[in-house]
Every structure is written in structure tokens, then in C-alpha cells.
Amino acid sequence: MTETVESKKEKASEKPANGGASDDLKETEENCEMSNDSVGESAAEKHPEDSGESNVEELNKESKVEVENEDFKKKFYYLAAEMENMKRRSSKEKENLIKFGNEKILSALLDVVDNLERTVQAIESEEDEKIKNIASGINMVHGQFIDVLEKNGLNIVEAVGKPFDPKFHEAMAHQPMEGKEDDEIISEYQKGYVLNGRLLRASKVIVVKN
């Protein structure tokens, strides 16, 4: 009976000790929770800054990409325009080559035409039948020559009876003439020619000057 009372007292004396340990454990758990909360709060406080920095970086990247795209567009449009200009120049050069590639040859042939015309003028007034036949043959050759030249873009400059035009005529002399207006062409020394609209040789003329 005595042991039982004492053992009860011992157990009663042990309870406060166990209760103190329990309280310490609870306090430790609360401190851990508070520490975790403070860590979470500090992480939450830091997170907006990190998010802001990442947003700035993304904006910078987007801006850089836009600038690069704009630069690429400018270069692309520039190259496209250059290619178009190159095509136009190439087409123009090809066209000019077709029109004026034979300019030197045709210009040299004009001397031959001039000689044929001078020969005809020198003998066309002859009464001899043989000479007349020769003149007729030369006229035929001259006509064929002119046809070939015209098919290749060569045309005679109109002169006699036309107003003087410095773009196509070269005045060799001036002389007065009644019934004619000033700057009217009354005579031609040498015929002029144009090749596809471009002057190949000016017509040498005499112009009225009253």
C-alpha cells in the first residue's frame, strides 16, 4: 500500500517534466513555422524584382528583334529596287544595242550612197543611150541601198521647203529670196539621216535670210 502511494507521487512528479518537454517541442515547431513564413515572405518580396528584371530583358529582346527585322526589310527593299533598276538598265541596253548596234556600219555606208547620188547627178543629163542605161542601173542600185538602210532603221532627214531645225540641219550658207520666209531651207548640199530617231548625220543646207 505504501509503495503504491509513493509510486503515484513519483509519477505525479514526472508529469511536469514531460509537460515541459512537450512545451519546448511546440515552441520549436512554432519557431520553425515562423522561420519558414519569414523565408517565404522574403522570397515573395524578392520575386517581384526578379520578375521585373525578366520583363525588361524580354522587352529588350523584342525591341532588338524588331530593329533587326526593320533593318532586314530596308535591306530587302533596297536590293529589290537595285535588281529592278538592273533589269531596266539591262533591257534598255539591249534595246539600244538592237537599235544602234549597226550605227557605225550604216554611217560608213552613207558615203557609198553619196557617191552613187553624185554619179547619177553627173551623168543623168547625158544624151548617150549607153550612159543613160548606166545611170538607170545606178539609180536602181541606189534605190535598193536606200531600201536596205530603211529596213535597218535609217531614214532621210526632210530638208528642202522645211523650216530650219538645228537639231537636224546644218546651215552652210544664208541667202535672200523673194516669196520665201526666213529660215526656210531652199537647197541641200548633202542629205541627212536619222537612225531610229537618233541623228546620224545632219543635213547640210542653204537657208533663206531676207
C-alpha positions in Angstrom: 0.0 0.0 0.0 2.9 2.4 0.9 4.7 1.6 -2.4 1.7 2.4 -4.4 1.3 5.8 -2.9 4.9 6.6 -3.4 4.9 5.4 -7.0 1.9 7.6 -7.6 3.8 10.5 -6.2 6.8 9.7 -8.4 4.6 9.5 -11.5 2.9 12.8 -10.4 6.4 14.4 -10.1 7.4 13.1 -13.6 4.4 14.6 -15.4 5.6 18.2 -15.1 8.9 17.2 -16.7 7.2 15.5 -19.6 4.9 18.5 -20.0 7.9 20.9 -20.2 9.4 18.8 -23.0 6.2 18.9 -24.8 6.0 22.7 -24.5 9.6 23.0 -25.8 8.7 20.9 -28.8 5.7 23.0 -29.6 7.7 26.1 -29.2 10.4 24.8 -31.6 7.7 23.9 -34.2 6.2 27.3 -33.9 9.6 28.9 -34.4 10.2 26.7 -37.5 6.9 27.7 -38.9 7.6 31.4 -38.3 11.1 31.0 -39.9 9.5 29.3 -42.9 6.9 32.1 -43.1 9.6 34.7 -42.9 11.6 32.9 -45.6 8.5 32.7 -47.8 7.8 36.4 -47.2 11.4 37.4 -48.1 11.3 35.2 -51.2 8.0 36.7 -52.1 9.5 40.2 -51.6 12.4 39.3 -53.9 10.3 37.7 -56.6 8.7 40.8 -58.0 12.2 42.3 -58.6 13.3 39.2 -60.4 10.1 39.2 -62.5 10.6 42.9 -63.3 14.1 42.2 -64.5 13.0 39.3 -66.6 10.3 41.5 -68.2 12.8 44.2 -69.0 15.1 41.6 -70.6 12.2 40.3 -72.7 11.2 43.8 -73.8 14.9 44.5 -74.7 15.0 41.3 -76.7 11.7 42.1 -78.5 12.9 45.6 -79.3 16.2 44.2 -80.7 14.3 41.7 -82.8 12.1 44.5 -84.2 15.1 46.6 -85.0 16.7 43.7 -86.8 13.5 43.0 -88.7 13.2 46.6 -89.7 16.8 46.6 -90.9 16.3 43.4 -92.8 13.2 44.9 -94.5 15.2 48.0 -95.5 18.0 45.9 -97.0 15.5 43.7 -98.8 13.6 46.6 -100.3 16.9 48.2 -101.3 18.1 45.0 -103.0 14.8 44.6 -104.7 14.9 48.1 -106.1 18.5 47.6 -107.2 17.5 44.4 -109.0 14.6 46.2 -110.7 16.9 49.0 -111.8 19.4 46.5 -113.1 16.7 44.8 -115.1 15.6 48.1 -116.6 19.2 49.1 -117.4 19.8 45.7 -119.0 16.6 45.9 -121.0 17.4 49.5 -122.1 21.0 48.5 -123.1 19.6 45.5 -125.1 17.1 47.8 -126.8 19.8 50.3 -127.7 22.1 47.6 -128.9 19.3 46.4 -131.3 18.5 49.9 -132.5 22.0 51.4 -132.7 24.4 48.4 -132.8 24.9 48.8 -136.5 25.3 52.6 -136.3 29.0 52.6 -137.4 28.3 50.3 -140.4 25.4 52.3 -141.6 27.3 55.6 -141.1 30.1 54.2 -143.3 27.6 53.1 -146.0 26.3 56.7 -146.3 29.5 57.6 -148.2 28.7 54.9 -150.7 25.1 56.3 -151.1 26.5 59.8 -151.5 28.9 58.6 -154.3 26.0 56.8 -156.1 23.9 60.0 -156.0 26.8 62.2 -157.2 27.4 59.8 -160.1 23.8 59.8 -161.1 23.7 63.6 -161.0 26.8 63.9 -163.1 25.6 61.6 -166.0 21.8 61.8 -165.9 21.8 64.8 -168.3 23.8 62.9 -170.9 22.1 62.1 -174.2 24.0 58.9 -174.9 21.8 55.9 -174.6 24.6 53.8 -173.0 25.2 56.4 -170.4 21.5 56.7 -169.7 21.3 52.9 -169.2 24.3 53.2 -166.8 22.5 56.0 -164.9 19.4 53.9 -164.7 21.3 50.9 -163.3 23.0 53.1 -160.7 19.6 54.6 -159.7 18.3 51.0 -159.3 21.3 50.1 -157.0 20.8 53.4 -155.1 17.1 52.6 -154.5 18.0 49.1 -153.3 20.6 50.6 -151.0 18.1 53.0 -149.5 15.5 50.2 -149.0 18.0 48.1 -147.0 19.0 51.1 -144.9 15.4 52.0 -144.2 14.7 48.4 -143.1 17.5 48.8 -140.6 16.0 51.9 -139.1 17.7 54.6 -141.2 15.6 57.4 -142.6 16.3 60.6 -144.7 16.0 63.9 -142.9 13.5 66.2 -144.7 15.1 69.4 -145.7 14.1 71.5 -148.8 10.9 73.5 -148.2 11.0 72.8 -144.4 11.9 75.3 -141.6 15.5 75.2 -140.4 15.9 72.9 -137.4 19.3 73.0 -135.7 18.6 69.5 -134.3 18.6 68.0 -137.8 20.1 70.7 -140.2 23.4 72.3 -140.6 23.3 75.7 -142.3 26.1 76.1 -144.8 25.0 79.5 -146.1 22.2 82.1 -146.0 20.8 84.0 -148.9 17.8 86.2 -149.5 14.9 85.1 -151.7 11.6 86.7 -152.6 8.5 84.8 -151.7 10.3 82.7 -149.1 10.2 83.1 -145.3 13.3 83.5 -143.2 14.8 80.2 -142.0 13.2 78.2 -144.8 15.5 75.7 -146.5 15.9 76.3 -150.2 18.7 74.0 -151.1 20.6 70.9 -149.8 24.3 70.2 -150.2 24.2 66.8 -148.5 21.4 64.6 -147.2 21.0 64.0 -143.6 19.9 60.7 -141.9 18.4 59.6 -138.6 18.8 56.1 -137.2 15.7 55.0 -135.1 15.0 58.7 -134.2 18.7 59.5 -133.4 20.5 61.9 -135.7 23.2 60.0 -137.6 24.2 62.8 -139.9 22.9 66.4 -140.1 21.6 67.7 -143.5 23.8 70.4 -144.9 21.6 73.1 -146.3 21.2 76.7 -147.5 18.7 78.8 -145.5 16.7 81.9 -146.5 17.7 85.2 -144.8 16.0 88.2 -146.2 
